[in-house]
Amino acid sequence: MRQIVDELLDKGITEEHIIYINFEDYKYRKISTADALYEYVEEQLQDDEKAIEREFGAYEGIGDNYPKYVISMDRVPMSRNGVIHMSLVDFLMM
């Protein structure tokens, strides 16, 4: 997680514009290793409409003009309602 945050900071995104995963949430308690985090990220959006709505819905109602991104392991573009979807690989290659 820290590597991704560092990458965002290197790209000029300020700390206050980075949203962190709340690992205190019950759903995330099973994530205790890097491998578990990878599996969570890998499987969450694929073919799971509830997960897609949750991740993209987090930005609804935010009326500023800053770009909003959902970064996942999915290679299929899923951008919607002005929220840009990028695969993690594409994001890191920018």
SEGU-545380 format. One line per field, with one value per atom (N, C-alpha, C): residue number from 1; residue in one letter; atom name; x, y, z negated. Coordinates in pm, 1 decimal, decimal comma. Each point is the difference from the previous one (the first is absolute). Layout:
residues N
num: NUM; ...
residu: a; ...
atome: CA; ...
xx: X; ...
yy: Y; ...
zz: Z; ...
***
This chain:
residues 94
num: 1; 1; 1; 2; 2; 2; 3; 3; 3; 4; 4; 4; 5; 5; 5; 6; 6; 6; 7; 7; 7; 8; 8; 8; 9; 9; 9; 10; 10; 10; 11; 11; 11; 12; 12; 12; 13; 13; 13; 14; 14; 14; 15; 15; 15; 16; 16; 16; 17; 17; 17; 18; 18; 18; 19; 19; 19; 20; 20; 20; 21; 21; 21; 22; 22; 22; 23; 23; 23; 24; 24; 24; 25; 25; 25; 26; 26; 26; 27; 27; 27; 28; 28; 28; 29; 29; 29; 30; 30; 30; 31; 31; 31; 32; 32; 32; 33; 33; 33; 34; 34; 34; 35; 35; 35; 36; 36; 36; 37; 37; 37; 38; 38; 38; 39; 39; 39; 40; 40; 40; 41; 41; 41; 42; 42; 42; 43; 43; 43; 44; 44; 44; 45; 45; 45; 46; 46; 46; 47; 47; 47; 48; 48; 48; 49; 49; 49; 50; 50; 50; 51; 51; 51; 52; 52; 52; 53; 53; 53; 54; 54; 54; 55; 55; 55; 56; 56; 56; 57; 57; 57; 58; 58; 58; 59; 59; 59; 60; 60; 60; 61; 61; 61; 62; 62; 62; 63; 63; 63; 64; 64; 64; 65; 65; 65; 66; 66; 66; 67; 67; 67; 68; 68; 68; 69; 69; 69; 70; 70; 70; 71; 71; 71; 72; 72; 72; 73; 73; 73; 74; 74; 74; 75; 75; 75; 76; 76; 76; 77; 77; 77; 78; 78; 78; 79; 79; 79; 80; 80; 80; 81; 81; 81; 82; 82; 82; 83; 83; 83; 84; 84; 84; 85; 85; 85; 86; 86; 86; 87; 87; 87; 88; 88; 88; 89; 89; 89; 90; 90; 90; 91; 91; 91; 92; 92; 92; 93; 93; 93; 94; 94; 94
residu: m; m; m; r; r; r; q; q; q; i; i; i; v; v; v; d; d; d; e; e; e; l; l; l; l; l; l; d; d; d; k; k; k; g; g; g; i; i; i; t; t; t; e; e; e; e; e; e; h; h; h; i; i; i; i; i; i; y; y; y; i; i; i; n; n; n; f; f; f; e; e; e; d; d; d; y; y; y; k; k; k; y; y; y; r; r; r; k; k; k; i; i; i; s; s; s; t; t; t; a; a; a; d; d; d; a; a; a; l; l; l; y; y; y; e; e; e; y; y; y; v; v; v; e; e; e; e; e; e; q; q; q; l; l; l; q; q; q; d; d; d; d; d; d; e; e; e; k; k; k; a; a; a; i; i; i; e; e; e; r; r; r; e; e; e; f; f; f; g; g; g; a; a; a; y; y; y; e; e; e; g; g; g; i; i; i; g; g; g; d; d; d; n; n; n; y; y; y; p; p; p; k; k; k; y; y; y; v; v; v; i; i; i; s; s; s; m; m; m; d; d; d; r; r; r; v; v; v; p; p; p; m; m; m; s; s; s; r; r; r; n; n; n; g; g; g; v; v; v; i; i; i; h; h; h; m; m; m; s; s; s; l; l; l; v; v; v; d; d; d; f; f; f; l; l; l; m; m; m; m; m; m
atome: N; CA; C; N; CA; C; N; CA; C; N; CA; C; N; CA; C; N; CA; C; N; CA; C; N; CA; C; N; CA; C; N; CA; C; N; CA; C; N; CA; C; N; CA; C; N; CA; C; N; CA; C; N; CA; C; N; CA; C; N; CA; C; N; CA; C; N; CA; C; N; CA; C; N; CA; C; N; CA; C; N; CA; C; N; CA; C; N; CA; C; N; CA; C; N; CA; C; N; CA; C; N; CA; C; N; CA; C; N; CA; C; N; CA; C; N; CA; C; N; CA; C; N; CA; C; N; CA; C; N; CA; C; N; CA; C; N; CA; C; N; CA; C; N; CA; C; N; CA; C; N; CA; C; N; CA; C; N; CA; C; N; CA; C; N; CA; C; N; CA; C; N; CA; C; N; CA; C; N; CA; C; N; CA; C; N; CA; C; N; CA; C; N; CA; C; N; CA; C; N; CA; C; N; CA; C; N; CA; C; N; CA; C; N; CA; C; N; CA; C; N; CA; C; N; CA; C; N; CA; C; N; CA; C; N; CA; C; N; CA; C; N; CA; C; N; CA; C; N; CA; C; N; CA; C; N; CA; C; N; CA; C; N; CA; C; N; CA; C; N; CA; C; N; CA; C; N; CA; C; N; CA; C; N; CA; C; N; CA; C; N; CA; C; N; CA; C; N; CA; C; N; CA; C; N; CA; C; N; CA; C; N; CA; C; N; CA; C; N; CA; C; N; CA; C; N; CA; C
xx: 82,9; -82,9; 87,4; 104,2; 86,9; 64,9; 33,8; 61,3; -95,0; -126,5; -98,0; -16,5; -6,4; -10,9; 123,3; 118,0; 122,9; -2,0; -51,3; -11,3; -92,7; -112,8; -93,5; 66,5; 71,4; 68,3; 106,3; 73,6; 100,6; -62,7; -125,5; -69,3; -64,8; 21,0; -49,1; -135,5; -54,9; -128,4; 27,9; -71,0; 25,5; -64,4; 55,5; -45,4; -149,2; -51,4; -141,4; -95,0; 50,6; -84,2; 8,0; 67,2; 13,2; -96,8; -82,3; -94,2; 61,8; 4,3; 57,6; -109,0; 35,1; -93,3; -10,0; -120,7; -21,1; 11,9; 117,6; 21,4; -66,7; -57,8; -73,0; -138,0; -47,9; -130,4; 1,6; -108,7; -9,6; 36,2; -44,2; 23,8; 148,5; 82,7; 142,0; 84,5; -60,0; 78,2; 75,2; -46,7; 70,3; 129,5; 23,1; 119,2; 111,1; 91,4; 107,7; 137,7; 4,1; 128,4; -8,5; 115,1; 2,4; -72,9; 12,7; -68,6; -151,3; -47,8; -144,0; -50,6; 79,2; -38,1; -5,6; 98,5; 1,2; -124,8; -33,7; -118,7; -126,3; -7,3; -116,7; -14,0; 108,6; -3,9; -30,8; 60,0; -16,9; -144,1; -64,3; -131,4; -115,9; 21,2; -110,7; -87,5; 55,5; -82,9; -43,6; 72,8; -31,1; -136,1; -91,0; -133,1; -78,2; 23,3; -71,1; -59,7; -124,9; -65,6; -9,4; -19,0; -5,6; 133,6; 110,6; 132,9; 23,4; -41,9; 16,2; -78,3; -124,9; -82,4; 60,3; 54,3; 60,6; 121,5; 88,3; 123,1; -27,8; -86,2; -30,3; -96,4; -89,7; -98,7; 61,8; 119,7; 68,4; 21,9; 2,5; 26,4; -126,2; -116,5; -124,1; -21,7; -42,2; -25,7; 121,2; 117,0; 117,9; 1,7; -26,1; -20,8; 121,1; 119,3; 116,1; 42,4; 99,2; 43,4; 126,6; 39,1; 118,8; -33,8; 94,9; -26,0; -14,3; -85,7; -25,2; 31,3; 75,7; 45,0; -37,9; -33,1; -8,0; 109,2; 92,9; 111,1; -20,6; -0,4; -20,6; 87,3; -6,0; 75,6; -70,5; -122,9; -76,8; 60,9; 10,8; 51,8; -113,0; -123,4; -115,4; -36,9; -8,9; -35,5; -142,7; -15,3; -130,9; -33,6; 62,7; -26,2; -148,6; -50,4; -142,5; -22,1; -98,7; -42,7; 115,4; 97,2; 111,8; 110,8; -16,9; 103,6; 81,5; 130,9; 88,6; 47,7; -15,0; 51,7; 133,5; 98,9; 128,9; 41,9; 65,7; 58,6; 125,9; 34,6; 117,1; 125,3; 9,4; 115,3; 12,5; -110,8; 2,0; 34,6; -53,3; 28,2; 148,7; 60,8; 141,1; 90,9; -51,0; 80,6; -9,6; -87,2; -16,8; 128,9
yy: -118,6; 118,6; 125,0; -0,4; 117,9; 28,5; -103,6; 20,1; 73,0; -33,1; 65,8; 145,3; 24,5; 138,1; 79,6; -58,6; 69,0; 31,8; -93,2; 21,8; 117,5; 6,8; 111,7; 132,0; 0,8; 121,9; 42,0; -97,1; 30,0; 59,3; -36,0; 50,8; 136,2; 55,9; 133,3; 5,9; -115,3; -2,3; 24,1; 94,3; 33,1; -101,8; -9,3; -98,0; 13,7; 122,9; 17,9; -47,5; -30,1; -48,3; -151,9; -67,2; -145,2; -61,8; -92,3; -70,6; -134,7; -30,0; -125,1; -101,8; -127,5; -106,5; -2,5; -11,3; -10,1; -146,1; -40,4; -139,0; -36,2; 98,5; -28,4; -56,5; 23,8; -51,3; -153,0; -58,2; -145,4; -75,6; 49,3; -68,3; -17,4; 90,1; -3,0; -70,8; -48,6; -60,9; -124,9; -68,0; -119,8; 34,5; 127,1; 41,6; 26,2; -95,6; 14,5; -16,3; -36,4; -15,1; 67,0; 20,7; 58,0; -90,2; -130,9; -92,9; 10,5; 16,4; 14,3; 130,4; 106,8; 126,9; -15,6; -66,6; -23,2; -77,3; -105,2; -78,2; 84,1; 85,1; 86,9; 94,2; 65,7; 94,6; -72,6; -114,6; -76,5; -45,2; -45,3; -60,3; 94,9; 114,0; 82,6; 53,6; 57,3; 62,1; -95,8; -105,1; -90,9; -65,1; 28,0; -61,7; 19,0; 109,9; 24,8; 140,2; 6,9; 129,9; 78,5; -69,4; 69,2; 68,1; -69,0; 57,7; 118,7; -11,7; 109,8; 121,5; -21,8; 110,9; 61,8; -82,5; 50,7; 87,6; -47,8; 73,0; 129,8; -6,1; 120,1; 92,0; -59,2; 78,1; 87,1; -34,2; 80,8; 143,1; 21,6; 133,2; 80,1; -64,8; 71,5; 109,0; 112,9; 109,8; 86,5; -37,7; 84,9; 93,8; 127,5; 94,8; 83,8; -43,9; 79,5; -36,9; 66,8; -23,7; -84,9; -62,4; -85,5; -131,7; -57,1; -130,5; -106,9; -95,7; -107,6; -133,0; -84,7; -125,6; -117,7; -110,8; -130,2; -82,6; -49,4; -79,7; -142,4; -94,3; -140,7; -87,2; -128,9; -94,8; -31,2; 46,9; -28,4; 70,2; -72,1; 58,0; 55,7; -37,0; 46,7; 140,4; 99,3; 135,4; 5,0; 65,8; 9,8; 143,4; 98,7; 139,4; 29,9; 81,5; 36,1; 127,7; 75,4; 121,7; 94,2; 10,4; 90,5; -55,7; -120,7; -64,4; -89,0; 19,6; -69,8; -130,4; -109,3; -128,8; -25,2; -42,9; -39,9; -131,2; -82,4; -120,1; 42,4; -73,8; 32,8; -0,7; -93,1; -9,2; 125,8; 44,9; 120,9; 122,6; 4,8; 113,0; 8,1; -113,2; -0,4; 25,3; -22,2; 21,9; 145,4; 80,6; 138,4; 78,8
zz: 0,0; 0,0; 0,0; -79,5; -8,7; 135,3; 75,7; 131,4; 94,5; -5,4; 86,7; -42,1; -130,9; -49,4; 42,0; -15,0; 41,5; 149,6; 79,2; 144,7; 29,7; -70,1; 18,2; -37,8; -111,2; -43,5; 101,3; 54,2; 102,8; 125,6; 27,1; 118,5; -25,2; -122,1; -29,0; -67,2; -38,1; -69,5; -148,3; -59,5; -140,1; -93,2; -119,4; -99,4; -30,8; -3,4; -34,8; 109,5; 118,9; 108,6; 18,6; -91,1; 7,0; -100,2; 47,2; -86,4; -34,5; -127,6; -47,0; -27,7; 11,3; -36,2; -152,1; -51,7; -143,1; -41,0; -46,9; -37,1; -132,4; -69,3; -122,8; 31,5; 120,2; 40,8; -7,3; -46,3; -16,1; 127,0; 112,7; 127,5; 28,9; -50,2; 32,0; -105,6; -106,0; -108,1; 43,4; 102,3; 45,9; 74,3; 29,7; 72,0; -101,5; -9,9; -98,0; 62,2; 128,5; 69,3; 136,7; 61,3; 134,3; 98,9; -15,9; 89,9; -14,4; -123,6; -22,3; 61,1; -10,0; 62,2; 151,4; 59,1; 144,3; 42,4; -74,7; 33,4; -11,1; -102,7; -16,3; 118,4; 37,0; 111,7; 129,1; 19,2; 122,9; 20,3; -106,2; 18,9; -22,4; -61,3; -43,0; 112,6; 103,6; 102,0; 109,9; 19,8; 108,8; -19,8; 90,8; 1,8; -130,1; -69,7; -126,2; 5,3; 43,7; 19,4; -131,1; -112,6; -129,2; -30,4; 27,4; -24,8; 92,7; 124,6; 95,4; -47,8; -41,3; -49,9; -125,6; -88,3; -123,5; 30,7; 87,5; 29,0; 76,6; 100,5; 77,4; -73,9; -78,5; -74,0; -107,6; -43,5; -102,7; 47,2; 130,4; 54,4; 29,3; -7,2; 28,5; -104,1; 44,3; -91,8; -28,1; 50,3; -16,2; 119,1; -24,9; 108,4; 38,0; -36,7; 39,9; 142,9; 51,3; 137,4; 8,8; -109,7; 2,6; 67,5; 74,5; 60,8; -108,7; 25,1; -94,0; 68,1; -68,7; 58,2; -88,1; 64,1; -64,9; 66,3; -81,5; 51,7; -48,1; 95,3; -35,2; 89,2; -24,2; 81,7; 131,8; 16,4; 121,6; 120,4; 109,9; 124,8; 85,9; -29,2; 76,2; -48,1; 90,4; -43,8; -55,5; -113,5; -63,9; -39,7; 59,8; -36,7; 11,9; -93,5; 2,6; -79,2; 42,1; -68,9; -33,9; 88,9; -21,9; -87,1; -51,8; -80,4; 92,7; -1,0; 92,5; -62,9; 72,5; -45,1; 69,5; -76,9; 56,8; -62,9; 80,0; -59,2; -75,3; -102,2; -79,0; 87,3; 90,8; 88,8; 84,7; 60,9; 82,2; -83,7; -122,2; -88,1; -32,0; -33,2; -35,4; 120,0; 120,3; 121,3; 50,7; -60,9; 44,9; -16,8
***
